[in-house]
């Protein structure tokens, strides 16, 4: 409609997922690379999440076209189905040309279909959109499909695409079997202000624009309105171009955007025509005033209001008083115990003197070259279960000294907690929950406390895949703590992949130690 007015050859801000208008920023390019790797390497379960309107569907459409190998793709747009409906929908998508009346019959034919695709060197990809609509029973049925596999290879890749609520579903204990199988995960965040400007410029350029149509102030207002969500950006930009066309404007400024904001608000007034042909506005149509209540009723009502006010004042007083005297149930020492558990210093020196000759002739491993306190940590790892939270130690005197410092003193430094993961597993070890509960309790009582969570892997496999796995494990712990009431703003989670190993990756034991998540607590000096 307005293309000729702005010298465009297409409408640039349609809300349909036209692949030619897809803009790939840094985060979208990273998501595509990570997910493409997961598909090509047959990693099994993949996960892409993001809020409504962040461009998940457009990204998936591009991903399917990017796969440069023969692939059979089935897409479930709405998984709100019964199990049998799901099986028959999948049969249609995979062109199996058969309707099934039972689960067993479907699984027999699906197994034959997957083996045939494998021998034809074709990959099979099942994309489940709107995954947050899955019920638990259907989620379990989908998980069981992945059991059809060869000894060394997955025959079907299952790709969950959903809103952030799906992450909460996966954290439920009953869905832990699915959560363990997700090996590649990525979350799309809204665009930044800079990315919003580049996004608008890109779509206009694809549509044939040879000049800037939106002013900088207009783009800034677009970002404030949309929050960086591509779908909202498209809606307000399209409306602004139409408004500019109606005013015969060649450039869109801030005033036009603000006017569009008002027009895009959902109206709260509803007008309808009654049977007599009269128009009635529901928002403005008010009932006649009620009769004035008797004086006794007014007095009684005033007394009730006064009583409620007094209870409110006393409640505030007791709440404030309890906050002042409130102490956390767990101290920093409970979260990260500092009692020294190793041999006495004199015994340790004797042991070291006896080992001098051996250490001069034998190359030390990376763990043996570590400082003395790291040797104590390594010793604990060998004596205990290979997957458990581990805390560095200091002497009891140091512990007493640290915990009794005045508020102005430096807080307890470098308090790290280690949680180890099994290979290709995202499941939190059972031993870690008690520690995480103590951390959550401490955080709820210490406003200035902060947590830095870093995920690591061993060095086997692709680097980008390892980074994605380590990030997912770190976010798993963050999600658990947030679920316990900890403010997400006080938690930083990141995945560093195979960086900063604490042991050699040449041995199974060393790789086990490197598959870890480090949790570091810090408290501001001013915190009392």
RODO-2510 file (C-alpha; in nm, 4 decimals, decimal comma):
residues 528
     n   res          X          Y          Z
     1     x     0,0000     0,0000     0,0000
     2     x     0,2721     0,2489     0,1009
     3     x     0,5652     0,0904    -0,0885
     4     x     0,5618     0,3424    -0,3761
     5     x     0,5468     0,6389    -0,1353
     6     x     0,8781     0,5343     0,0263
     7     x     1,0300     0,3926    -0,2957
     8     x     1,0202     0,0348    -0,1642
     9     x     0,9644    -0,2837    -0,3620
    10     x     0,8116    -0,4815    -0,0725
    11     x     0,6554    -0,4301     0,2690
    12     x     0,9523    -0,4603     0,5081
    13     x     0,7759    -0,5225     0,8385
    14     x     0,5272    -0,8013     0,7759
    15     x     0,4859    -1,0264     1,0816
    16     x     0,5042    -1,3401     0,8669
    17     x     0,8324    -1,5314     0,8855
    18     x     0,9678    -1,4449     0,5393
    19     x     1,3213    -1,5933     0,5368
    20     x     1,4635    -1,3234     0,3080
    21     x     1,4042    -1,0614     0,5786
    22     x     1,5731    -1,2651     0,8521
    23     x     1,8372    -1,0589     1,0327
    24     x     2,1116    -1,2515     1,2090
    25     x     2,2734    -1,0653     1,4942
    26     x     2,5527    -1,2065     1,7061
    27     x     2,3232    -1,4040     1,9357
    28     x     2,1178    -1,5436     1,6458
    29     x     2,4295    -1,6477     1,4541
    30     x     2,5639    -1,8235     1,7627
    31     x     2,2312    -2,0011     1,8139
    32     x     2,2272    -2,1219     1,4529
    33     x     2,5842    -2,2510     1,4710
    34     x     2,5231    -2,4327     1,7996
    35     x     2,1971    -2,5943     1,6919
    36     x     2,3282    -2,6883     1,3486
    37     x     2,6180    -2,8681     1,5121
    38     x     2,3787    -3,0580     1,7390
    39     x     2,1782    -3,1793     1,4386
    40     x     2,4709    -3,2722     1,2154
    41     x     2,6421    -3,4609     1,4976
    42     x     2,3216    -3,6482     1,5957
    43     x     2,3216    -3,5220     1,9539
    44     x     1,9665    -3,6423     2,0151
    45     x     1,7735    -3,3793     2,2111
    46     x     1,8096    -3,0067     2,1386
    47     x     1,6404    -2,7092     2,3032
    48     x     1,5720    -2,3523     2,1884
    49     x     1,3802    -2,1186     2,4203
    50     x     1,2878    -1,7512     2,4234
    51     x     1,0041    -1,5173     2,5107
    52     x     0,7069    -1,4581     2,2820
    53     x     0,8063    -1,2668     1,9683
    54     x     1,1851    -1,3140     1,9890
    55     x     1,2053    -1,4833     1,6475
    56     x     1,2289    -1,8519     1,7371
    57     x     1,0164    -1,9733     1,4458
    58     x     1,2064    -1,7647     1,1894
    59     x     1,5334    -1,8998     1,3262
    60     x     1,4148    -2,2605     1,3018
    61     x     1,3005    -2,2127     0,9420
    62     x     1,6454    -2,0789     0,8556
    63     x     1,8125    -2,3651     1,0407
    64     x     1,6230    -2,6280     0,8425
    65     x     1,7350    -2,4658     0,5168
    66     x     2,0935    -2,4408     0,6412
    67     x     2,1299    -2,8164     0,6904
    68     x     2,3369    -2,9008     0,3857
    69     x     2,2696    -3,2758     0,4010
    70     x     1,9698    -3,4844     0,3066
    71     x     1,7231    -3,4623     0,5930
    72     x     1,3680    -3,5679     0,6674
    73     x     1,2018    -3,3011     0,8807
    74     x     0,8731    -3,3230     1,0694
    75     x     0,7348    -3,0182     1,2468
    76     x     0,4641    -3,0275     1,5120
    77     x     0,3205    -2,6717     1,5323
    78     x     0,0942    -2,7433     1,8302
    79     x     0,1728    -3,0376     2,0616
    80     x    -0,1562    -3,0110     2,2507
    81     x    -0,2508    -3,3593     2,1305
    82     x    -0,3257    -3,6990     2,2749
    83     x    -0,0595    -3,9660     2,2288
    84     x    -0,2416    -4,1407     1,9439
    85     x    -0,3143    -3,8085     1,7692
    86     x     0,0532    -3,7230     1,7990
    87     x     0,1619    -4,0570     1,6488
    88     x    -0,0709    -4,0187     1,3507
    89     x     0,0318    -3,6554     1,2952
    90     x     0,3948    -3,7710     1,2957
    91     x     0,3063    -4,0445     1,0470
    92     x     0,1677    -3,7816     0,8092
    93     x     0,4699    -3,5542     0,8495
    94     x     0,7120    -3,8426     0,7830
    95     x     0,4949    -3,9579     0,4906
    96     x     0,4570    -4,3068     0,6341
    97     x     0,1170    -4,3338     0,4557
    98     x    -0,0574    -4,5215     0,7331
    99     x    -0,3056    -4,4476     1,0110
   100     x    -0,2394    -4,6205     1,3427
   101     x    -0,4810    -4,7458     1,6042
   102     x    -0,2231    -4,8371     1,8691
   103     x     0,1096    -4,7204     2,0014
   104     x     0,2759    -5,0576     1,9411
   105     x     0,1826    -5,0607     1,5745
   106     x     0,3216    -4,7079     1,5311
   107     x     0,6537    -4,7911     1,7005
   108     x     0,7063    -5,0948     1,4753
   109     x     0,6642    -4,8857     1,1606
   110     x     0,8649    -4,5938     1,3019
   111     x     1,1589    -4,8228     1,3748
   112     x     1,1548    -4,9519     1,0165
   113     x     1,1278    -4,5939     0,8890
   114     x     1,4267    -4,4720     1,0945
   115     x     1,6498    -4,7633     0,9930
   116     x     1,5592    -4,7098     0,6288
   117     x     1,6458    -4,3394     0,6568
   118     x     1,9784    -4,4279     0,8186
   119     x     2,0756    -4,6686     0,5419
   120     x     1,9805    -4,3966     0,2906
   121     x     2,2187    -4,1617     0,4796
   122     x     1,9376    -3,9233     0,5671
   123     x     1,9015    -3,7483     0,9000
   124     x     1,5627    -3,7415     1,0721
   125     x     1,4637    -3,4283     1,2616
   126     x     1,1490    -3,3856     1,4705
   127     x     1,0765    -3,0202     1,5599
   128     x     0,8200    -2,9617     1,8341
   129     x     0,7117    -2,5970     1,8405
   130     x     0,5313    -2,4402     2,1380
   131     x     0,6881    -2,7075     2,3584
   132     x     0,5561    -2,5393     2,6732
   133     x     0,2129    -2,6790     2,5779
   134     x     0,3317    -3,0388     2,6145
   135     x     0,1781    -3,2403     2,8939
   136     x     0,3925    -3,4763     3,0990
   137     x     0,2566    -3,7972     2,9440
   138     x     0,3233    -3,6846     2,5863
   139     x     0,6669    -3,5556     2,6858
   140     x     0,7488    -3,9043     2,8125
   141     x     0,6230    -4,0633     2,4892
   142     x     0,8501    -3,8302     2,2906
   143     x     1,1459    -3,9192     2,5117
   144     x     1,0894    -4,2876     2,4494
   145     x     1,1107    -4,2330     2,0724
   146     x     1,4811    -4,1593     2,1189
   147     x     1,5330    -4,5146     2,2466
   148     x     1,5123    -4,6335     1,8855
   149     x     1,8834    -4,6045     1,8088
   150     x     2,1909    -4,7917     1,6958
   151     x     2,4659    -4,8906     1,9348
   152     x     2,6771    -4,5872     1,8455
   153     x     2,4357    -4,3462     1,6795
   154     x     2,1054    -4,1671     1,7336
   155     x     1,8510    -4,2293     1,4581
   156     x     1,6284    -3,9288     1,5339
   157     x     1,7034    -3,5771     1,6566
   158     x     1,4264    -3,4223     1,8651
   159     x     1,4210    -3,0439     1,8757
   160     x     1,2147    -2,8648     2,1422
   161     x     1,1249    -2,5024     2,0633
   162     x     0,9311    -2,3168     2,3275
   163     x     0,8835    -2,0220     2,5566
   164     x     1,0824    -1,9824     2,8781
   165     x     0,8096    -2,1652     3,0739
   166     x     0,9345    -2,4887     2,9166
   167     x     1,2593    -2,4555     3,1148
   168     x     1,0529    -2,4558     3,4333
   169     x     0,8739    -2,7723     3,3163
   170     x     1,2080    -2,9445     3,2589
   171     x     1,3223    -2,8581     3,6111
   172     x     1,0352    -3,0592     3,7592
   173     x     1,1605    -3,3806     3,9147
   174     x     0,9233    -3,5957     3,7109
   175     x     1,0797    -3,4612     3,3881
   176     x     1,4414    -3,5224     3,4917
   177     x     1,4783    -3,8096     3,2419
   178     x     1,4105    -3,5681     2,9544
   179     x     1,6297    -3,2991     3,1095
   180     x     1,9257    -3,5376     3,1269
   181     x     1,9070    -3,6084     2,7542
   182     x     1,9218    -3,2464     2,6354
   183     x     2,2781    -3,2016     2,5135
   184     x     2,2485    -2,8762     2,3150
   185     x     2,0523    -2,5774     2,4432
   186     x     2,0215    -2,2097     2,3558
   187     x     1,8050    -1,9207     2,4730
   188     x     1,7255    -1,6208     2,2499
   189     x     1,7061    -1,2867     2,4298
   190     x     1,5376    -0,9691     2,2980
   191     x     1,7446    -0,7304     2,0860
   192     x     1,9466    -0,4491     2,2389
   193     x     1,8948    -0,0850     2,1360
   194     x     2,1839    -0,1085     1,8904
   195     x     2,0575    -0,4374     1,7487
   196     x     1,7110    -0,2856     1,7087
   197     x     1,8545    -0,0084     1,4907
   198     x     2,0491    -0,2610     1,2784
   199     x     1,7407    -0,4838     1,2520
   200     x     1,5214    -0,1991     1,1191
   201     x     1,7917    -0,0858     0,8770
   202     x     1,8378    -0,4422     0,7467
   203     x     1,4702    -0,5001     0,6734
   204     x     1,4343    -0,1649     0,4981
   205     x     1,7410    -0,2386     0,2859
   206     x     1,6021    -0,5794     0,1810
   207     x     1,2760    -0,4033     0,0876
   208     x     1,4677    -0,1679    -0,1444
   209     x     1,5218     0,1417     0,0730
   210     x     1,8159     0,3600    -0,0338
   211     x     1,7972     0,6098     0,2538
   212     x     1,7190     0,6284     0,6246
   213     x     1,3422     0,6466     0,6771
   214     x     1,3315     0,6362     1,0593
   215     x     1,5143     0,9051     1,2569
   216     x     1,7378     0,8083     1,5507
   217     x     1,4861     0,9460     1,7998
   218     x     1,2141     0,7415     1,6319
   219     x     1,4221     0,4216     1,6563
   220     x     1,4931     0,4932     2,0210
   221     x     1,1194     0,5276     2,0849
   222     x     1,0548     0,2069     1,8903
   223     x     1,2978     0,0245     2,1196
   224     x     1,1309     0,1694     2,4312
   225     x     0,7920     0,0523     2,3053
   226     x     0,8980    -0,2946     2,1864
   227     x     1,1605    -0,3852     2,4461
   228     x     1,3664    -0,5310     2,1618
   229     x     1,1121    -0,7987     2,0648
   230     x     1,1227    -0,8370     1,6818
   231     x     0,7503    -0,9029     1,6500
   232     x     0,6585    -0,5783     1,8288
   233     x     0,9218    -0,3919     1,6282
   234     x     0,7564    -0,5123     1,3064
   235     x     0,4090    -0,4151     1,4253
   236     x     0,4901    -0,0576     1,5267
   237     x     0,7208     0,0058     1,2269
   238     x     0,4534    -0,1108     0,9817
   239     x     0,1963     0,1079     1,1551
   240     x     0,4345     0,4052     1,1511
   241     x     0,4986     0,3722     0,7775
   242     x     0,1236     0,3626     0,7159
   243     x     0,0722     0,6706     0,9362
   244     x     0,3530     0,8550     0,7574
   245     x     0,1952     0,7689     0,4242
   246     x    -0,1418     0,9086     0,5365
   247     x     0,0330     1,2353     0,6411
   248     x     0,2430     1,2433     0,3223
   249     x     0,5675     1,2186     0,5258
   250     x     0,8911     1,0888     0,3770
   251     x     1,0595     1,0434     0,7144
   252     x     0,9274     0,8940     1,0373
   253     x     1,0146     1,0856     1,3547
   254     x     0,9523     1,0370     1,7255
   255     x     0,6114     1,2109     1,7176
   256     x     0,4768     0,9607     1,4655
   257     x     0,5976     0,6673     1,6783
   258     x     0,4356     0,8105     1,9914
   259     x     0,1084     0,8561     1,8042
   260     x     0,1283     0,4935     1,6850
   261     x     0,1853     0,3783     2,0420
   262     x    -0,1428     0,5371     2,1453
   263     x    -0,3274     0,3855     1,8511
   264     x    -0,1872     0,0371     1,9202
   265     x    -0,3080     0,0351     2,2804
   266     x    -0,5997    -0,2033     2,3342
   267     x    -0,9106     0,0133     2,3949
   268     x    -1,0766    -0,0225     2,7333
   269     x    -1,4087     0,1217     2,6154
   270     x    -1,6582    -0,0942     2,4292
   271     x    -1,9554     0,0566     2,2444
   272     x    -2,2529    -0,1490     2,1357
   273     x    -2,5972    -0,0834     1,9877
   274     x    -2,8996    -0,2030     2,1809
   275     x    -3,2267    -0,3262     2,0358
   276     x    -3,3671     0,0287     2,0102
   277     x    -3,0756     0,1491     1,7991
   278     x    -2,9145     0,3430     2,0873
   279     x    -2,5329     0,3394     2,1269
   280     x    -2,4066     0,2559     2,4768
   281     x    -2,0466     0,2961     2,5968
   282     x    -1,9741     0,0346     2,8616
   283     x    -1,6770     0,2235     3,0059
   284     x    -1,8747     0,5425     3,0520
   285     x    -2,2043     0,3791     3,1433
   286     x    -2,2183     0,3864     3,5215
   287     x    -2,4998     0,2617     3,7458
   288     x    -2,7068     0,5126     3,9473
   289     x    -2,5672     0,6017     4,2908
   290     x    -2,6610     0,3661     4,5700
   291     x    -2,8891     0,4758     4,8509
   292     x    -2,7177     0,6464     5,1473
   293     x    -2,6722     0,3878     5,4258
   294     x    -2,8060     0,4631     5,7733
   295     x    -2,5778     0,6401     6,0265
   296     x    -2,5317     0,3271     6,2392
   297     x    -2,3975     0,1370     5,9397
   298     x    -2,1492     0,4191     5,8716
   299     x    -2,0281     0,4121     6,2342
   300     x    -1,9849     0,0352     6,2266
   301     x    -1,7920     0,0532     5,8989
   302     x    -1,5616     0,3254     6,0397
   303     x    -1,4851     0,1084     6,3429
   304     x    -1,3911    -0,1864     6,1230
   305     x    -1,1624     0,0332     5,9128
   306     x    -0,9917     0,1689     6,2269
   307     x    -0,9323    -0,1852     6,3582
   308     x    -0,7826    -0,2951     6,0267
   309     x    -0,5548     0,0112     6,0265
   310     x    -0,4266    -0,0694     6,3787
   311     x    -0,3572    -0,4304     6,2815
   312     x    -0,1696    -0,3081     5,9752
   313     x     0,0485    -0,0724     6,1873
   314     x     0,1315    -0,3472     6,4386
   315     x     0,2049    -0,5890     6,1550
   316     x     0,4529    -0,3445     6,0001
   317     x     0,6199    -0,2952     6,3398
   318     x     0,6680    -0,6678     6,4050
   319     x     0,7838    -0,7297     6,0488
   320     x     1,0430    -0,4499     6,0753
   321     x     1,1565    -0,5743     6,4146
   322     x     1,1967    -0,9307     6,2883
   323     x     1,3932    -0,8092     5,9858
   324     x     1,6390    -0,6247     6,2130
   325     x     1,7013    -0,9278     6,4330
   326     x     1,6709    -1,1836     6,1544
   327     x     1,9683    -1,4125     6,1229
   328     x     2,0205    -1,6706     5,8498
   329     x     1,9818    -2,0315     5,9505
   330     x     2,3031    -2,1097     5,7633
   331     x     2,6309    -1,9298     5,8078
   332     x     2,8983    -1,9043     5,5385
   333     x     3,0808    -2,1793     5,7252
   334     x     2,7776    -2,4106     5,6987
   335     x     2,7654    -2,3534     5,3230
   336     x     3,1377    -2,3953     5,2707
   337     x     3,2853    -2,5678     5,5821
   338     x     3,6425    -2,4675     5,6468
   339     x     3,7607    -2,7251     5,9046
   340     x     4,0934    -2,8747     5,8032
   341     x     4,0538    -3,2479     5,7398
   342     x     4,4027    -3,3455     5,6199
   343     x     4,7155    -3,4545     5,8120
   344     x     4,8882    -3,2211     6,0562
   345     x     5,1470    -2,9813     5,9092
   346     x     5,4323    -3,1747     6,0721
   347     x     5,3067    -3,5044     5,9226
   348     x     5,2663    -3,3432     5,5841
   349     x     5,6253    -3,2140     5,5883
   350     x     5,7520    -3,5629     5,6788
   351     x     5,5531    -3,7134     5,3937
   352     x     5,6871    -3,4547     5,1520
   353     x     6,0488    -3,5187     5,2596
   354     x     6,0046    -3,8909     5,1944
   355     x     5,8708    -3,8196     4,8450
   356     x     6,1525    -3,5867     4,7345
   357     x     6,3501    -3,8558     4,5542
   358     x     6,0465    -3,9870     4,3702
   359     x     5,9190    -3,6474     4,2603
   360     x     6,2577    -3,5581     4,1069
   361     x     6,2520    -3,8593     3,8744
   362     x     5,8825    -3,8741     3,7937
   363     x     5,6865    -3,6073     3,6012
   364     x     5,4150    -3,4616     3,8156
   365     x     5,0550    -3,4493     3,6965
   366     x     4,8761    -3,1109     3,6794
   367     x     4,7024    -3,1871     4,0086
   368     x     5,0324    -3,2755     4,1794
   369     x     5,1843    -2,9460     4,0697
   370     x     4,9032    -2,7514     4,2353
   371     x     4,9554    -2,5630     4,5652
   372     x     4,9294    -2,7554     4,8891
   373     x     4,5670    -2,6690     4,9596
   374     x     4,4649    -2,7961     4,6117
   375     x     4,6320    -3,1310     4,6960
   376     x     4,4055    -3,1591     4,9965
   377     x     4,1047    -3,0953     4,7774
   378     x     4,2220    -3,3590     4,5272
   379     x     4,2659    -3,6080     4,8086
   380     x     3,9074    -3,5546     4,9188
   381     x     3,7868    -3,6123     4,5616
   382     x     3,9567    -3,9516     4,5463
   383     x     3,8238    -4,0632     4,8844
   384     x     3,4659    -3,9528     4,8251
   385     x     3,2081    -4,0057     4,5530
   386     x     3,3221    -3,8675     4,2143
   387     x     3,0132    -3,6460     4,1899
   388     x     2,9585    -3,4180     4,4862
   389     x     2,9920    -3,0613     4,6003
   390     x     3,3473    -2,9869     4,7157
   391     x     3,4696    -2,6918     4,9187
   392     x     3,8249    -2,5595     4,9687
   393     x     3,9489    -2,5644     5,3285
   394     x     4,1318    -2,3358     5,5686
   395     x     4,2303    -2,3871     5,9329
   396     x     3,9857    -2,3505     6,2179
   397     x     4,1652    -2,0432     6,3513
   398     x     4,1391    -1,8773     6,0103
   399     x     3,7705    -1,9684     5,9984
   400     x     3,7043    -1,8078     6,3378
   401     x     3,8998    -1,5019     6,2390
   402     x     3,7156    -1,4573     5,9093
   403     x     3,3643    -1,5073     6,0476
   404     x     3,4176    -1,2593     6,3331
   405     x     3,5507    -0,9690     6,1295
   406     x     3,3843    -0,6329     6,1688
   407     x     3,1540    -0,5144     5,8880
   408     x     3,4301    -0,2916     5,7514
   409     x     3,6692    -0,5835     5,7060
   410     x     3,7224    -0,7680     5,3804
   411     x     3,4613    -1,0502     5,3433
   412     x     3,5517    -1,4169     5,3223
   413     x     3,7459    -1,4470     4,9928
   414     x     3,7415    -1,7086     4,7177
   415     x     3,4698    -1,9252     4,8711
   416     x     3,4166    -2,1784     4,5915
   417     x     3,1898    -2,4800     4,5812
   418     x     3,2395    -2,7461     4,3153
   419     x     2,9664    -2,9686     4,1724
   420     x     3,0702    -3,2481     3,9354
   421     x     2,8651    -3,3843     3,6446
   422     x     2,8735    -3,7188     3,4693
   423     x     2,9763    -3,7338     3,1061
   424     x     2,6992    -3,6164     2,8671
   425     x     2,4655    -3,5581     3,1630
   426     x     2,2935    -3,2396     3,2759
   427     x     2,1424    -3,3981     3,5866
   428     x     2,2326    -3,2426     3,9200
   429     x     2,3874    -3,5036     4,1539
   430     x     2,1686    -3,5843     4,4520
   431     x     2,4441    -3,4811     4,6939
   432     x     2,4354    -3,1228     4,5642
   433     x     2,0794    -3,0342     4,6629
   434     x     2,1549    -2,9884     5,0339
   435     x     2,4409    -2,7534     4,9494
   436     x     2,2282    -2,5548     4,7026
   437     x     1,9500    -2,5254     4,9601
   438     x     2,1973    -2,3795     5,2094
   439     x     2,3238    -2,1334     4,9502
   440     x     1,9676    -2,0257     4,8725
   441     x     1,8900    -1,9779     5,2418
   442     x     2,2039    -1,7700     5,2905
   443     x     2,1245    -1,5545     4,9849
   444     x     1,7721    -1,4840     5,1099
   445     x     1,9159    -1,3443     5,4353
   446     x     2,2113    -1,1552     5,2904
   447     x     2,1046    -0,8734     5,0583
   448     x     2,4609    -0,7927     4,9459
   449     x     2,5580    -1,1529     4,8663
   450     x     2,6289    -1,2392     4,5051
   451     x     2,6854    -1,5703     4,3253
   452     x     2,9067    -1,6329     4,0249
   453     x     2,8398    -1,9705     3,8575
   454     x     3,0874    -2,1019     3,6007
   455     x     3,0336    -2,4236     3,4059
   456     x     3,3232    -2,6288     3,2676
   457     x     3,3696    -2,9477     3,0633
   458     x     3,6587    -3,1701     2,9644
   459     x     3,8351    -3,1114     2,6333
   460     x     3,6836    -3,4015     2,4367
   461     x     3,4462    -3,3110     2,1533
   462     x     3,3672    -2,9894     1,9701
   463     x     3,4519    -2,6633     2,1479
   464     x     3,1209    -2,4833     2,0779
   465     x     2,9266    -2,7901     2,1913
   466     x     3,1245    -2,8011     2,5171
   467     x     3,0565    -2,4328     2,5777
   468     x     2,6823    -2,4895     2,5250
   469     x     2,6797    -2,7883     2,7626
   470     x     2,8711    -2,5989     3,0317
   471     x     2,6371    -2,3002     2,9966
   472     x     2,3303    -2,5240     3,0287
   473     x     2,4686    -2,6836     3,3476
   474     x     2,5440    -2,3431     3,5002
   475     x     2,1935    -2,2212     3,4129
   476     x     2,0459    -2,5394     3,5620
   477     x     2,1930    -2,4444     3,8999
   478     x     2,0854    -2,0807     3,8555
   479     x     1,7285    -2,1897     3,7748
   480     x     1,7193    -2,4099     4,0854
   481     x     1,8337    -2,1227     4,3097
   482     x     1,5864    -1,8793     4,1521
   483     x     1,3139    -2,1365     4,2140
   484     x     1,4117    -2,1238     4,5823
   485     x     1,3475    -1,7485     4,5891
   486     x     1,6934    -1,6082     4,5136
   487     x     1,6885    -1,2893     4,3037
   488     x     1,8186    -1,3731     3,9561
   489     x     1,9878    -1,0315     3,9430
   490     x     2,2251    -1,1532     4,2140
   491     x     2,3325    -1,4591     4,0119
   492     x     2,5678    -1,4622     3,7151
   493     x     2,5905    -1,7874     3,5174
   494     x     2,8245    -1,8569     3,2281
   495     x     2,9678    -2,1527     3,0392
   496     x     3,3411    -2,1688     2,9722
   497     x     3,3626    -2,5131     2,8131
   498     x     3,7060    -2,6804     2,8374
   499     x     3,8846    -2,3664     2,9618
   500     x     4,0721    -2,3559     3,2937
   501     x     4,1081    -2,7337     3,3576
   502     x     4,1952    -2,8342     3,7135
   503     x     4,3252    -3,1768     3,6106
   504     x     4,4692    -3,3551     3,3092
   505     x     4,2270    -3,4414     3,0296
   506     x     4,4402    -3,7412     2,9348
   507     x     4,2866    -3,9615     3,2044
   508     x     3,9281    -4,0548     3,2847
   509     x     3,9749    -3,9337     3,6424
   510     x     4,1073    -3,5992     3,5245
   511     x     3,8243    -3,5500     3,2786
   512     x     3,5751    -3,6273     3,5553
   513     x     3,7232    -3,3481     3,7682
   514     x     3,7070    -3,1029     3,4795
   515     x     3,3342    -3,1698     3,4194
   516     x     3,2300    -2,9338     3,6960
   517     x     3,0402    -2,6225     3,7918
   518     x     3,2103    -2,3750     4,0250
   519     x     2,9917    -2,1650     4,2541
   520     x     3,1629    -1,8635     4,4060
   521     x     2,9991    -1,6608     4,6844
   522     x     3,0898    -1,3008     4,7559
   523     x     2,9580    -1,0583     5,0159
   524     x     2,9934    -0,6810     5,0055
   525     x     3,2141    -0,5366     5,2788
   526     x     2,9379    -0,3098     5,4047
   527     x     2,7049    -0,6032     5,4687
   528     x     2,6431    -0,6570     5,8385
***
